Amino acid sequence: MNMEFYGLVKKLREYRLDHEITLSDIEKGTGISSQRMKRIEQGISPITVEEVEALLAFYRTDPNTILSYKDLNKPAGRQQKALQVLIWIALFAVLGYGGYKGYTVLQGVGSTQAGKKASVEEMLQQQPSGGEQKVSELLTSSQVNKPSSDTPNKKQEQKMGQVAPDEFRLAVYGDRPYHAGGTNLTMPVDFQLFPVSDFHVGQGVPAWIKDAANKAPTGIDVANVNVLQGQSRESIMKEIQTLSQHNIKVMGFGTEEEVFRPQIFEKNGVKYGLMTYTRVVPAVEWKAEGKRIGVADAYGKHIFDDIRRAKQQVDVLILTMYWGKKGQTVPERYQTDFAYDLLDAGADMIIGHRNPVWQPHEIYKGKYIFYNLGPAQLDVIFDGKSIKEIAIIQGNERRVLPQRKAEK
């Protein structure tokens, strides 16, 4: 495989490994055999444009995300420029310009006058029509000129993550133990939600959650598999009252009337609703039913009725869901089907959690499904009823997800 083109394959591989995607997953999702993917990643076999396109679709990402994903070991000077050019060639082909047109666009970029930029459409209009050229053929061509350097400037980068006064910002974290959790909140939010496990009561409100509540409006989600293990409903409700005194909202536990209605936030005339559920309930007696205090379960048809009622009260409805098997790294089929049904019923976003590892996300009919946040944090900025920006934060890295059109 051409050395420079191997750089693109390396980025695709890094993305795959970081998102816990196995070769078997790729084979099932794209039809590219595990053996062939091994040979491609090892540099033994060349990757085709069709395979790049299939991988991007399967990863639910776009060329820009892959291009900007981490940093390759960059050669200097002419080799560095060649690497950028060749990656752009492949991605122009994936974007639909075709091998030949993508190649000639790059030539057009290289020949534009200093301080003057031609649009892609203008450059394409200047090129002759003709058959497409294979990427492998382009890689052996010696006529490649300099690519465009349309990277965001510092002012654009600073705008990322900023919130206007009339925008609504929601932060949802991955699971953490109640008494051993923590947060690295460094940005203002309108509401932040912490799903917590091991909600052992009677030991005082943990310092980290009080500190979080002092920085921003805060809630905890206790709809999970162990909230009632070894402790009474009365002791839990007493803890909830104590948390309330610290302005900490507890979600997912209470009476049927309390747990199956949305927590509503209003900003600039737009109402945002948040509901929490668990799809793992050890015993039927744990469920909130009538006046009986319990967890917000996601079994039966009532959840679809809950969504329809909630959508009469809010403009945007977000659900969090404790689900999946312990230790799993990819969603089960029932989770995918269930998420589709919830979105079809009127929910606008599904945020799953339970396991300590990140699982793939997808977009269904223009709506996001996050199957499992793992150790990450979800940062969502709404501009009215629409998502302005959505990002995954893990450690010191904040990765903005590309906005996608509605998928059928």
N, C-alpha and C positions, 0 to 999 in steps of 0.2 A: 504494500500500500504506500502511496506517496506520503512522504514524511509530514508535509504540512497538513494534508487532508486528515492524517491521523489525529491532528489536534482537535478536529470536530468530534471524532469518535471518542476521544478522551473526555471531552466535556459531557457528551451523552452518557458515558459510563459513570463519571463522577455523579451526575444527576441521578442516575439509576441507583447507585449504591447509597447515596445520602437519603433517598426516599424509600429505602428498603424494598426495592423492586427486584425480584429474582428473574433469572433467565427463563424459568418455567412460566412466570407471570407473562413475560413478553411473548413467549411462544403461544400461550393461550389467547392473548389479546391481539396479536398482530399476525400470527402464522409464521413468523421468523423462527426457525428452529433454534433450540438452545445451543446445539453444536455449531450452527452457523454464527450465532451471536458471539460465541467464544472465539471463533476464528477472526471475526471482525474486530473484536476488542483487543485481541492479541496482535493485530496488524498483519495477519496472514492473508485474509481475504479482503478485497475492497468492498466498501458499502455503496449501495446504489441510491439514487435519488428517491426511488420509491420506498426504500427501507428507511431513509431519513424521515420522509413524510409520515410513514406508518408509526415510527417511534415518537415523533412529535405529537401525533394525534393520540397515541396511547398514553403518553405522559401528561396529556392535557395541558400542554404548554405551547409556546410559540418560539420562533427563531430568535427573537431578541432576548428572551429569557435565557436560552442556552448560550448565546453569544456572551452574555454578561455574567454567566454563572461562574463564580470563583475566578481564579487566574491560572492560566497554563504556565508552564515553565517557558518563559518567553525568550526566544533568541533575539539577538539585537540586530539593528540596522536592516539590511535588505531582507534577511530571513523573516524578521518580525512582520514587515509589510506584506511579504508574500503569504505568510500564514493568515493574516487578516483577509487578504484578497480572496484566498482560496476558500475560506470558510464562507465569505459572502457569496461566492459563486454558487456553492451548494444551496445556500439558503434562498437566493434569488430563484433557483429552480423550484424549491419547495413552495415558495410564495406564489408560484404560478406564472412567473415571467418566462419560464422555459430556459433550458441551458444556454442556447445561443443568445437570446435576448438579455438574460441576466449577465452574460459575459460582456455584451456590447454596452449595457448600462454602465458597467464598471469602467469601460473604456471612456465613456462619455463623462463620468465623474472625474477621471484622471485628466481629461482635456479641457474641463471648464476653466474659465478665466479666474484669476485670483480675486477673492472677495465676491465672487458671483456664483450662485448655485442654481443649477437647473433642476426642476422637479423630475421625479421618476417618469411621470407621464410625458413630459416634454422630451426627455431623452429617448423614450421608447418610440415616440413619433418620428424621431430623426433616424431610426434604425430601419434597415430593410427587413421585410418579412421573409420567412424561410423556415426550413425544418429545424428541429431542435437538435442540439449537440449533446452528447453524453458528457457527464461530469468527468469521467475518466479521460475523455479526449481533451477536455479543457485543462485538466491537471497537467497534461504533458505539453500544453501550449506555452510558448515563450513570449507571447504578446500581451501578457497581463500587465496592466498599468496600476497606478496607485488607487486604492479605494477611498470612498468618502470617509471623513472622520466626523460623522454626525453624532458625537457623544454629548450627553447632557452637560451643560456648563454648571458652575458652582451654584449660580442663582437658581437654576432649575432643580438641582439636587436638594437645595435647602427648602424648596416648596413642598417636596415630598413629605407627607406626614403632618403637615400643618393643617390646622382646622380653623375655618372661619367661624365667627360668633354664631351664625345661624345653622351651623352643621352639627350633626350628632355623632359622637364617637363612643363606640362600645368596645371593651376589651374583655375577652373570655380566655381563661387560662386552662391548661391541662390539669389533670387531677394532682392533688397534693394532700398529705396527711394533715388533719386538723391541727394537731399540736406540734407539727414539725415542718409546716409549710413556710412560705416566704414569697416575696415579690420584689422585682427590680423595677417597679414603676418609675418611669422618668418623664412621663408625658401626661398632660391633663386629659381626663376622660369624663364623659357624662355618666358612665356607669361601668363598673368592673365586676365580673362574676368569677368566683373561685369554686369549682367543684371540689369538694373535700371528702376524703375517705377517713375511716377510723374516727368518727365523730363521737369521741368519748367525752361524756359530759361530767360536770361537777368538779372540774379541775381548774376552773377559771378561764376567762376568755384569753386565748393566746395573744401575746404581744404583737406578733406580726400582722394579725388580722385587725387589731386596733390601730396599728400604725397605717395600714392600708386605708382604713376608713377615715383617718384624719387627712389623707391626701386626696381622696376622691370618693363619691358615692359608691358604696360597696355592698355586694351580696355574696352569700355562699350557697352552694347547691348541695343538698344532702340526700337527694334521691338516688340511692345506690344500694348495693347488696348487703351492707353490713351496719346500716344506721341503727337498726333495732336489736342487734346482737348483744345480749347480756345487759340490756338497760331498758327501763320502762318508758312508756309514752309520756308519763307525767314528768319524769326527770328531763326528757328531751325538750318538752314544752317549757320547762323552767329555764333551761339553757337558752332557748330561743328568746324568751322574754329578757334575759340578761343581755343577749346580743343586741336586741332592739334598743336597749338603753344606750348602747354605743353606736347607734345609727347603722347597724349592720342588718341587712335584710336576709332572712333565711328562706330559701325556696325549695320546693320539692317535698315538704313534709307539713302535714296539718289535716284539716277536715277536707272533705270532698269539695266543698264550696271554695275553700282557700287555695287548694293546690291546682285546681283545674281552671283557673282564671289567670289571665296574663298580668304580669307586672308591667304597668304602663308608664312610659316616659313621653312627655310632650315637649317639642322644641320647634319654635317658629311655625306653629300651627299644624305640625305633623306629629302623629302619635305612633310610637314604637312600642311593640309588645314583646315580652320575653317570657317563655314558658319552659319549665324543666320537667323532664320525665326520666324514668328508668324502665328499661326493657328486661331487667333481671330482677326478679322478686322471689326470694327463697320460699315464701309461703303466702297463700291467698290472704291470710289474716293480716299481712303487712300492708295491704292496699288500703288507701283512704276511700271510705265508702260511707255516704251519709254523714252522720255525726261522728263516726269512728275515725280517730286520728291515724294517719298512716302515710305511706309514700305515694307520690304521683306516678302511678303505673301507666305503661303504654300498651296494655293489652286490651283486646276487644275493640268495638266500634266507637266507644265513647271519645277516644282521642280525636277522631275525625269530626265529631260533633263539637268538641272543645275548640278545634281550630276554626270551624265555621262561625261559632259564637264569637270567638276572639276577633275574627276579621271584621265583624260588625262594629267593633269598638276601636280598632287600630288600623293604621295605614300599612304598616310593615310588621310582620310577625316572624320572630326568630325562635326556634326550638333548640334546646340542648337535650341530648339523649345519652344516657348511660346504657351501653349495650355491648354486644360482642362477647366472645369467649376470652377468658384470661390467657394472656400470652400470645394472642393472634397478631399477625402483622399485616394482614389484608382483610378487607370486609368480607363477610359471608354473603351469599346470594340473598338471603332474606333481608339483610340490612339494606342492600341496594333497592330491592323491590319495595320495601317498607318506606324508604326515604322518598322514592318516586311518588308513592301514594300520598304521603304527607304533604308533599309540595303540590300535588294535583288538588288536594283538599283546600289549599289556600295558604299554607306556610310559605315563607319567602327565603328561609335559610335553615339548614340543619347543621348543628355542631355536635359531633359525637365525641365521647370521651370514655375512658376506662383504663386502657392499656398504656404502659409507659413509653411506647414507641409510636412515632408518627406513621399514619397510614395515608394512602393516596386520597386526594380530593377530586371531585368532578363537578361539572356544571350540567344541570338538567333543565331544559327549557329556560335557560338564562338564570337559573337559581343555583347557588352554591350548596354542595354537600361536603362537609368535612367529616370523614368517617371516624377519625380519632386524632385529637390534637397531640397526644403523647406529652412530651416535655415542653411543647411550644405554647406560644400565646397568639391568639388571633386578634388583630387590630383592624376594626372596621370603621370607616368614616362614611357617613351618609350625608348626601346633599339632597335634602327633601326626602322623597321616596326612593331615590336612586343611590346606588353605591358609588361614591366618588373614588374611593381607594380601599383596597383590602390587602393586608400584609400578614405574613407569618414572622413572628419574632422568636428567635431561639438564641439565648446567650446575648452576644453583642451584635448579632446579625439580624437585620430587618429586611425581609425579602418581599417586595411588592409583587402581587400576582397580576398577570395581564388581564385586562378586561376582555371578556369574550362575548360574542353574540349568542343569542339564544340557540340552543341545540335542540333538534327535533327528537 
